Amino acid sequence: MMSTERKKILVLTDWFAPGFKAGGPIRSLVNLTDALPEMDFYVVTSDRDHRSTRPYDGITPCSWVRHRPHVQVYYARGGRLTSATWRSLFAAHAYDYFYFNSLFSPRFTLQPLIILRRLGLAHKAVIAPRGMLQPGALSVKPLRKKIFLTLSKHLGFFRSLRWHATSADEVASVLRYLPEAGVVLAPNLTAAAGSAVSHPPKLPGVLHLVTIARYSPEKGITESIAYLKTLDGAGEVRLDIYGTRQGDDYYNACLSLAQSLRTVSVKLHGEVAPEQIPALLSHAHFYYSATRGENYGHAIAEALVAGVPVVVSNLTPWKDLPARYAGFDCQASPEGFAPVLQQCLDMDQDTYTQWTAGARAMGEGIARSSQDTEAYRLLFT
């Protein structure tokens, strides 16, 4: 007879709700736990958001807090846990799996995984690299990451673990690093589809774009701004960028590029909470990103769900967009983006309506796919 006992998953992650500043990894995890109410999730995380020194309001640290009926969260003060605390958390329940929502996190992957190995529980570990093995991510601080990956492979640090990949590209990335790894493909989950947003009128010669991403090199913010030079003086073009600063040097480089444009208006805004995103999308004709690589791209998916067509690089899982009138996946170069941006600028209202309908249709297809949810049930089997 099949057991009806609920599975227990211990999740280890640097950030979780109500945090949002780390972007996609938080949304991936919230959507995952929301989609599987038949399992019990215990999330161990920090008591403050990404790059924040202030704890969340209304959170009692170092105790279990109910997030959903089937989700409890342990908010560690300052994100710091001793070996003794980890051992106590590991022993609190008979967990079926230990899910690591990062590859390189010292506090929430490396330290607890060492302890799991000592306890003989590493065979229950699932690692979600979250795109960290893809070329765009590895190009940031490459020497440090190369040394770590080489040593960990030599020492067998990740031996006998299960890997969670969210795209075929990520499966290939994991296998390039560990050819014998056991990899399960379960695509990221998008929040359930809500109402489509309203759209500004689309007149030829007018183009409003929005980008929602961290100010970080791998997000291609400088490229997104630089590619707009081909439209400088060609019409009324505006780009609004929203995101968390990763460092002053890169942010200032973005600001300098924005100021170098004569007629294209580029405004750099701060971070936004997830509930604000639909309103921001409603002011744009297209979601725009020349990203250097996305493991998933939650902002892209959310734009499609809202019925906003996208203009993105071809370094994301979102392919063949023009065939579905959902947007454009461009070669990641000035030559790849230039004709597409011109086409978007020249587009009239009747044509644009076709593209918003295509984006919405594609978005409805990806929102909470039952097939993708089933892949997560298999991941924890």
C-alpha positions in Angstrom: 0.0 0.0 0.0 1.3 3.5 -0.9 2.3 5.6 2.1 0.2 8.7 2.7 2.7 10.3 5.0 3.5 13.9 4.0 7.0 14.4 2.8 9.2 16.8 4.8 11.7 19.1 2.9 14.3 21.2 4.7 15.1 24.2 2.4 18.4 26.1 2.9 18.5 29.5 1.3 20.1 32.9 1.9 16.9 34.8 1.4 13.2 34.0 1.4 9.9 35.9 1.7 9.2 38.7 2.7 12.5 39.4 1.1 12.6 40.3 -2.6 15.9 42.2 -3.3 17.7 39.0 -4.5 15.2 38.6 -7.3 14.6 35.4 -9.1 15.9 32.8 -6.5 13.4 34.1 -3.9 10.5 34.0 -6.4 11.5 30.5 -7.6 11.4 29.2 -4.1 8.2 30.9 -3.1 6.5 29.6 -6.2 7.9 26.1 -5.6 6.5 25.9 -2.1 3.2 27.4 -3.0 2.8 24.8 -5.8 3.2 21.8 -3.6 0.8 22.1 -0.6 0.8 18.3 -0.1 4.4 18.5 1.2 5.7 20.2 4.4 8.5 22.7 3.8 10.8 24.0 6.5 12.9 26.9 5.3 16.1 28.1 7.0 17.1 31.5 5.9 18.4 35.0 7.0 16.3 37.4 9.0 17.0 40.2 6.6 16.9 40.9 2.8 19.8 40.9 0.3 22.3 43.6 1.2 20.2 44.9 4.0 21.4 45.5 7.6 17.9 45.7 9.0 15.9 42.6 10.0 12.4 42.1 8.6 9.6 43.8 10.6 7.4 41.6 12.7 9.7 38.5 12.4 10.8 36.6 15.5 14.4 35.4 14.8 15.7 32.0 15.7 12.3 30.4 15.9 9.9 28.7 13.5 7.4 31.2 11.9 4.4 30.0 9.9 4.5 31.3 6.3 1.8 29.1 4.8 -0.2 26.2 6.4 2.5 23.9 5.0 5.5 26.2 5.1 7.5 27.2 8.3 10.5 29.5 8.2 13.4 29.8 10.6 14.9 33.2 10.3 18.5 33.1 11.5 19.7 36.3 13.1 22.1 38.0 10.6 22.0 34.8 8.5 24.5 33.2 10.9 24.2 29.7 12.3 26.6 27.6 14.3 27.4 24.0 13.6 25.5 23.0 16.7 22.4 24.9 15.5 22.6 23.2 12.1 22.8 19.8 13.8 19.8 20.7 15.9 17.8 21.8 12.9 18.8 18.7 11.0 17.6 16.5 13.8 14.3 18.3 14.4 12.4 16.1 11.9 13.0 13.0 9.8 13.5 15.0 6.6 13.1 13.3 3.2 15.2 15.8 1.4 17.5 18.8 2.1 17.1 21.4 -0.7 19.9 23.9 -1.3 18.8 27.0 -3.2 22.3 28.0 -4.2 25.7 26.6 -5.2 28.2 29.1 -3.9 26.6 30.3 -0.6 29.1 29.8 2.3 26.5 30.0 5.0 23.5 28.2 3.5 25.2 25.6 1.2 28.9 24.9 2.0 28.8 24.9 5.8 25.6 22.9 6.2 26.5 20.5 3.4 29.8 19.6 5.2 27.8 18.9 8.3 25.3 16.7 6.4 28.2 14.7 5.0 29.5 14.1 8.5 26.1 13.0 9.6 25.8 10.6 6.6 22.8 12.4 5.2 24.3 13.9 2.0 22.5 11.3 -0.2 19.3 13.2 0.7 20.7 16.6 -0.6 19.4 18.3 -3.7 21.4 21.2 -5.1 19.8 23.9 -7.2 22.7 25.9 -8.8 20.3 28.6 -10.0 22.3 29.4 -13.2 25.6 29.8 -11.3 27.3 27.3 -13.6 26.3 29.1 -16.8 29.0 31.2 -18.7 27.4 34.6 -17.9 27.5 33.9 -14.1 30.9 32.3 -14.1 32.3 35.4 -15.8 31.8 37.4 -12.6 34.7 36.8 -10.2 35.8 33.9 -12.5 39.1 33.0 -10.8 37.6 32.5 -7.4 34.8 30.3 -8.9 37.2 28.3 -11.0 39.4 27.5 -8.0 36.4 26.5 -5.9 34.9 24.3 -8.7 38.2 22.6 -9.4 38.9 21.9 -5.7 35.4 20.7 -4.9 35.5 18.3 -7.9 38.9 17.0 -6.9 37.7 16.5 -3.3 34.4 15.0 -4.3 32.5 17.6 -2.3 29.3 17.3 -4.5 29.6 13.5 -5.0 26.4 11.5 -4.7 24.1 14.6 -4.6 21.0 15.1 -6.7 21.1 18.2 -8.9 18.0 20.3 -9.8 18.3 22.0 -13.2 15.6 24.3 -14.4 16.4 24.2 -18.2 18.1 22.0 -20.7 20.9 24.5 -20.8 21.4 24.2 -17.1 21.4 20.4 -17.4 24.3 20.7 -19.9 26.1 23.2 -17.6 26.0 20.8 -14.6 27.1 17.8 -16.7 30.1 19.9 -18.1 31.2 20.3 -14.5 30.2 16.8 -13.2 29.7 14.4 -16.1 28.4 11.6 -13.8 26.0 13.8 -11.8 22.4 12.8 -11.3 20.4 15.8 -12.8 16.6 16.2 -12.6 15.0 18.8 -14.9 12.2 20.7 -13.3 11.5 24.1 -14.9 11.0 27.2 -12.7 7.4 27.9 -11.8 5.7 31.2 -12.5 3.0 32.6 -10.3 -0.5 31.9 -11.3 -1.8 34.1 -14.0 -3.7 37.2 -12.9 -5.3 39.9 -15.1 -3.5 41.3 -18.1 -2.2 44.8 -17.5 -3.4 47.8 -19.5 -1.0 49.2 -22.2 -0.1 52.7 -23.2 -1.1 53.7 -26.8 1.4 52.6 -29.4 2.2 55.3 -31.9 4.9 55.0 -34.6 8.0 56.8 -33.4 7.1 56.3 -29.7 8.7 53.5 -27.6 8.5 53.0 -23.8 10.7 50.2 -22.4 11.1 48.8 -18.9 13.8 46.6 -17.3 13.5 45.0 -13.9 16.8 43.5 -12.8 19.7 44.0 -10.4 22.4 46.5 -11.4 24.9 43.7 -12.0 27.1 42.9 -15.0 25.5 39.5 -15.7 22.1 41.3 -16.2 23.5 43.2 -19.1 22.3 46.6 -18.0 25.1 48.5 -19.6 24.5 46.6 -22.9 20.8 47.4 -22.7 21.5 51.1 -22.5 24.3 51.1 -25.1 22.1 49.3 -27.7 19.7 52.2 -27.6 22.2 54.5 -29.2 20.9 53.3 -32.6 17.6 55.1 -31.7 19.2 58.3 -30.5 17.4 61.0 -32.3 15.0 58.6 -34.1 11.9 59.3 -32.0 10.5 59.4 -28.5 12.3 56.6 -26.7 12.2 56.0 -22.9 13.7 53.2 -20.8 13.0 52.9 -17.1 15.3 50.5 -15.1 14.3 49.2 -11.7 16.6 47.1 -9.5 18.9 46.7 -6.5 22.4 48.1 -6.7 25.1 45.4 -6.5 27.9 47.9 -6.3 28.6 51.6 -6.9 31.1 51.1 -9.7 28.7 49.3 -12.0 25.8 51.5 -11.1 27.9 54.6 -12.0 28.9 53.0 -15.3 25.2 52.6 -16.1 24.5 56.2 -15.1 27.3 57.5 -17.3 26.1 55.6 -20.3 22.5 56.8 -19.7 23.8 60.4 -19.6 25.7 60.0 -22.9 22.5 59.5 -24.9 21.2 62.8 -26.4 17.4 62.1 -26.9 16.8 58.7 -25.5 15.6 59.0 -21.9 17.0 56.4 -19.5 16.0 56.7 -15.9 17.7 54.5 -13.2 15.3 53.7 -10.3 15.7 51.7 -7.1 14.4 48.3 -6.1 10.7 47.4 -6.3 8.6 44.9 -4.4 6.9 42.1 -6.4 3.5 43.6 -6.0 4.6 46.8 -7.7 5.7 45.1 -10.9 2.3 44.9 -12.7 1.9 48.7 -12.4 5.4 49.3 -13.8 4.7 46.9 -16.7 1.5 48.8 -17.5 3.5 51.9 -18.5 5.7 50.1 -21.0 5.2 48.9 -24.5 7.9 46.2 -24.2 9.9 44.5 -21.4 13.6 44.9 -22.4 16.8 43.1 -21.4 20.1 42.5 -23.1 21.0 40.0 -20.3 24.2 38.0 -20.5 22.3 34.9 -19.5 19.2 33.9 -17.5 18.6 30.5 -15.9 14.9 31.4 -16.1 14.2 35.1 -16.0 11.2 35.7 -13.7 10.7 39.2 -14.8 10.5 38.1 -18.5 7.9 35.4 -17.5 5.9 37.9 -15.5 5.9 40.4 -18.4 4.5 37.7 -20.7 1.9 36.6 -18.1 0.8 40.3 -17.9 0.5 40.5 -21.7 3.6 42.7 -22.3 5.8 41.5 -25.2 9.5 41.2 -24.5 12.7 42.2 -26.3 15.5 40.1 -24.8 18.8 38.5 -25.7 18.9 34.9 -26.9 20.8 33.9 -23.8 17.6 33.0 -21.9 15.3 30.0 -22.0 12.7 32.1 -23.9 13.1 31.1 -27.5 11.1 31.5 -30.8 9.2 34.5 -29.5 8.5 36.1 -32.8 6.7 33.0 -34.1 4.3 33.4 -31.2 4.0 37.2 -31.5 5.2 37.3 -27.9 8.4 39.3 -28.5 11.9 39.0 -29.8 14.9 36.9 -28.7 17.9 38.8 -30.2 21.5 37.9 -30.9 23.4 39.4 -27.9 25.1 42.2 -29.9 24.3 45.7 -31.2 23.7 44.3 -34.6 21.2 41.8 -33.1 19.2 44.3 -31.3 19.3 47.3 -33.7 16.7 46.2 -36.3 14.4 44.8 -33.6 14.4 48.0 -31.6 13.7 50.0 -34.8 10.8 47.7 -35.6 9.4 48.2 -32.1 9.8 52.0 -32.5 8.0 52.0 -35.9 5.1 49.7 -34.7 1.6 51.1 -34.8 -1.3 50.3 -32.5 -3.0 47.6 -34.6 0.3 45.7 -35.0 1.1 46.1 -31.3 -2.2 44.7 -30.3 -1.3 41.5 -32.1 1.9 41.3 -30.0 0.2 41.9 -26.7 -2.3 39.2 -27.4 0.5 36.8 -28.4 2.4 37.6 -25.2 -0.6 37.1 -23.0 -1.4 33.7 -24.7 2.2 32.6 -24.1 2.1 33.8 -20.5 -1.1 31.9 -19.8 0.5 28.8 -21.1 3.5 29.0 -18.8 1.7 30.2 -15.6 1.6 27.3 -13.1 1.9 24.6 -15.7 0.6 21.3 -14.3 3.3 19.5 -16.2 6.0 21.6 -14.5 4.5 21.1 -11.1 4.5 17.4 -11.6 8.3 17.6 -12.4 8.8 18.9 -8.8 6.9 16.0 -7.3 9.3 13.7 -9.2 12.3 15.8 -8.0 11.3 14.9 -4.4 10.8 11.2 -5.1 
